[in-house]
Amino acid sequence: MNRPFNFSAGPAAMPQEVLTEAAAEMLDWHGSGMGVMEMSHRGKEFIAIYEQAQADLRELLAVPDNFKILFMQGGGLAENAIVPLNISRAGTVDFVVTGSWSQKSQLEARKYCTVNVAASSAPNGHTTLPEPASWQLSQDASYVQVCTNETIHGVEYHALPDLKVLGSNAPLVIDFSSHVASRPVDWSRVGLAFGGAQKNLGPAGLTLVVVREDLLGHALAVCPSAFDYKTVADHQSMYNTPPTYAIYIAGLVFQWLKRQGGMTAMETRNRAKAALLYDAIDNSQLYLNKVAANCRSRMNVPFFLRDESLNETFLTGARTRGLLQLKGHKSVGGMRASIYNAIPIEGVQALVDYLREFEKTQA
Ligand SMILES: *Cc1c(COP(=O)(O)O)cnc(C)c1O
């Protein structure tokens, strides 16, 4: 079946193989007589699905043994509260503000701890990233939080900062919601990583947290039990009912990613896809991407038509050609193409062909 290419920022396109597999197993999972939605989370069938998903993700992302993988709920925005509830110790926390998502994170954390904005790219409209060497880190911060891919502004740290080199012993917390599984992760630089599944892992409703074990067990007294990482870890993410169907689908995505060759293969592909699209934008008279070249996101590509009166015509033409959900986020306007793992290079090529053709019809 030839489906349109869907450039949604999230919930986003899924690998078609995964959808086909899930459809085939909808009424009867592996001869159990049950669909996955209908299974007890404590039954042997679902436990097998859960354990496979955990093992596959650990292998894919090369998560070291001293990190727990937690399957939670509440999304990235809930983590903006859950992280400080668990690891701020009501002390001081450093934030780097690089766009809408890190801005939301630091505002939410203020409810639970003292926040220091160590650096901000707000003055230039979040079109560059503050160099780690310029960050004004606090003495004795409980942690330093960075959004490593800003989904709305389209900026991405292509390497994780090394806090030790910056003279800080604080754990690094990363919001990797919108580029998780797009490239390998250097866990030696990370204390905790979180992300909603609905960008690059699976359906909405599942939140991934990967946390170093020494950070468990320090939650504030007011932290809800269901959000205490230690409680969640001690119960294998089943203190309360986990989002079972979303875990199952994410598990199918993990297997799909393994078949694609894992993280190094995905990174190579994602680099090629991003280069194809940015080159087309940069080499045109009509389209514009405002982000500095060295920090452009390989997942979320915001762009503008220099003549904004053409926006609606552009979007209608795109839909007609099977190029869906290209409208930009309302806070920045313009267009945005999210080119997560599930978008093949053919999808990016189809978009680039349309960009060129549309520009020609306007000349
Ligand atoms: C989408 C997104 C969020 C918010 O996720 P929700 O699941 O809606 O809470 C947070 N951070 C980043 C970087 C995102 O892309």
The ligand as an SDF file (V2000), in Angstrom:
LIG
                    3D

 15 15  0  0  0  0  0  0  0  0999 V2000
    6.9280   16.9790   22.3610 C   0  0  0  0  0  0  0  0  0  0  0  0
    7.9870   17.4060   23.3250 C   0  0  0  0  0  0  0  0  0  0  0  0
    7.7440   17.5570   24.7110 C   0  0  0  0  0  0  0  0  0  0  0  0
    6.3760   17.4090   25.2960 C   0  0  0  0  0  0  0  0  0  0  0  0
    5.9140   16.1310   25.2670 O   0  0  0  0  0  0  0  0  0  0  0  0
    4.4570   15.7680   25.8210 P   0  0  0  0  0  0  0  0  0  0  0  0
    4.4300   14.3130   25.6050 O   0  0  0  0  0  0  0  0  0  0  0  0
    3.4470   16.5330   25.0420 O   0  0  0  0  0  0  0  0  0  0  0  0
    4.4320   16.1270   27.2730 O   0  0  0  0  0  0  0  0  0  0  0  0
    8.7860   17.9010   25.5190 C   0  0  0  0  0  0  0  0  0  0  0  0
   10.0230   18.1050   25.0270 N   0  0  0  0  0  0  0  0  0  0  0  0
   10.3060   17.9800   23.7270 C   0  0  0  0  0  0  0  0  0  0  0  0
   11.6870   18.2220   23.2300 C   0  0  0  0  0  0  0  0  0  0  0  0
    9.2910   17.6330   22.8230 C   0  0  0  0  0  0  0  0  0  0  0  0
    9.5610   17.5120   21.5220 O   0  0  0  0  0  0  0  0  0  0  0  0
  1  2  1  0
  2  3  1  0
  2 14  2  0
  3  4  1  0
  3 10  2  0
  4  5  1  0
  5  6  1  0
  6  7  2  0
  6  8  1  0
  6  9  1  0
 10 11  1  0
 11 12  2  0
 12 13  1  0
 12 14  1  0
 14 15  1  0
M  END
$$$$
